[in-house]
Amino acid sequence: VGESGKSDTPIMDYQLQQRALIPLIARTYVLSGLGMNYVKTRYGKESTANGLGTADLTPELQILCSGIKSMVTWHCERTASVCRERCGGQGYLAANRFEEILGDAHAV
């Protein structure tokens, strides 16, 4: 606690928090940047080049889409849960919107 009566230390200055959150942040970048963008690019090329609808996609692209969706959903749920736990009691406040994120991850 600092002079103001509040904590003056950012949460990411604590090594315990860094060890829990930085791998999740890195995985988020990989899933978003490489996984999702690759699948979107493949989908765009395949659907516009062949003039196909969603039902006419190749089995490989259907597997890629369903695989990346399940990986991203699992990662979203895991990340929101860890962030909520790391926030302590503050993680259960409605203002943090973790419940909304978790609800979306569980519903998909």
C-alpha positions as CSV (number, residue, x, y, z in Angstrom):
1,V,0.0,0.0,0.0
2,G,1.4,3.4,-1.0
3,E,1.1,6.8,0.4
4,S,-2.3,7.3,-1.1
5,G,-3.7,4.4,0.8
6,K,-4.1,2.3,-2.4
7,S,-1.7,-0.1,-4.1
8,D,0.8,1.9,-6.2
9,T,2.2,-1.3,-7.8
10,P,0.7,-2.4,-11.1
11,I,-0.5,-6.0,-11.0
12,M,1.9,-7.1,-13.8
13,D,4.9,-6.1,-11.7
14,Y,4.4,-9.2,-9.5
15,Q,6.2,-12.3,-10.8
16,L,3.4,-14.6,-9.8
17,Q,0.9,-12.7,-12.0
18,Q,3.4,-12.6,-14.9
19,R,3.9,-16.4,-14.8
20,A,0.2,-16.9,-14.9
21,L,-0.8,-14.3,-17.5
22,I,2.1,-13.9,-20.0
23,P,1.8,-17.4,-21.4
24,L,-2.0,-16.8,-21.9
25,I,-1.3,-13.5,-23.7
26,A,1.3,-15.2,-25.9
27,R,-1.1,-18.0,-26.8
28,T,-3.8,-15.4,-27.6
29,Y,-1.5,-13.7,-30.1
30,V,-0.6,-17.0,-31.7
31,L,-4.2,-18.2,-31.9
32,S,-5.5,-14.9,-33.3
33,G,-2.6,-13.9,-35.5
34,L,-1.6,-17.3,-37.0
35,G,-4.6,-19.6,-36.4
36,M,-7.6,-17.4,-37.1
37,N,-6.0,-15.4,-39.8
38,Y,-4.8,-18.5,-41.6
39,V,-8.2,-20.1,-41.5
40,K,-9.9,-16.8,-42.6
41,T,-7.5,-16.4,-45.5
42,R,-8.0,-20.0,-46.6
43,Y,-11.8,-19.7,-46.3
44,G,-11.8,-16.4,-48.3
45,K,-9.6,-17.9,-51.1
46,E,-11.6,-21.1,-51.4
47,S,-15.1,-19.6,-51.2
48,T,-14.4,-16.7,-53.7
49,A,-12.3,-18.7,-56.1
50,N,-14.8,-21.5,-56.5
51,G,-18.0,-19.5,-55.9
52,L,-18.9,-22.0,-53.2
53,G,-21.3,-21.7,-50.3
54,T,-20.5,-22.8,-46.8
55,A,-21.8,-26.3,-47.4
56,D,-19.5,-26.8,-50.4
57,L,-16.2,-26.3,-48.6
58,T,-13.5,-29.0,-48.7
59,P,-13.3,-31.4,-45.7
60,E,-9.9,-30.0,-44.9
61,L,-11.2,-26.5,-44.5
62,Q,-14.2,-27.7,-42.5
63,I,-11.8,-29.5,-40.1
64,L,-9.6,-26.3,-39.8
65,C,-12.6,-24.2,-39.0
66,S,-14.0,-26.5,-36.4
67,G,-10.6,-27.1,-34.9
68,I,-9.6,-23.4,-34.5
69,K,-13.1,-22.6,-33.1
70,S,-12.8,-25.2,-30.4
71,M,-9.2,-24.1,-29.6
72,V,-10.1,-20.5,-29.4
73,T,-13.2,-21.2,-27.3
74,W,-11.3,-23.4,-24.8
75,H,-8.5,-20.7,-24.6
76,C,-11.0,-17.9,-24.0
77,E,-12.6,-19.8,-21.1
78,R,-9.2,-20.7,-19.6
79,T,-7.9,-17.1,-19.9
80,A,-11.1,-15.5,-18.4
81,S,-11.0,-18.0,-15.6
82,V,-7.3,-17.4,-14.8
83,C,-7.8,-13.6,-15.0
84,R,-10.8,-13.8,-12.7
85,E,-8.9,-15.8,-10.2
86,R,-5.8,-13.5,-10.4
87,C,-8.0,-10.5,-9.7
88,G,-9.2,-12.0,-6.4
89,G,-12.5,-10.7,-5.2
90,Q,-12.5,-8.0,-7.8
91,G,-12.8,-10.6,-10.5
92,Y,-16.4,-11.3,-9.5
93,L,-17.6,-7.7,-9.9
94,A,-19.9,-7.2,-12.8
95,A,-17.8,-4.3,-14.0
96,N,-15.0,-6.7,-15.0
97,R,-17.4,-8.6,-17.4
98,F,-15.7,-11.9,-16.8
99,E,-19.0,-13.6,-16.3
100,E,-20.1,-12.3,-19.8
101,I,-16.9,-13.7,-21.4
102,L,-17.3,-17.0,-19.6
103,G,-20.9,-17.3,-20.5
104,D,-20.1,-16.8,-24.2
105,A,-17.3,-19.3,-24.0
106,H,-19.5,-21.9,-22.4
107,A,-22.4,-21.3,-24.8
108,V,-20.4,-21.9,-27.9
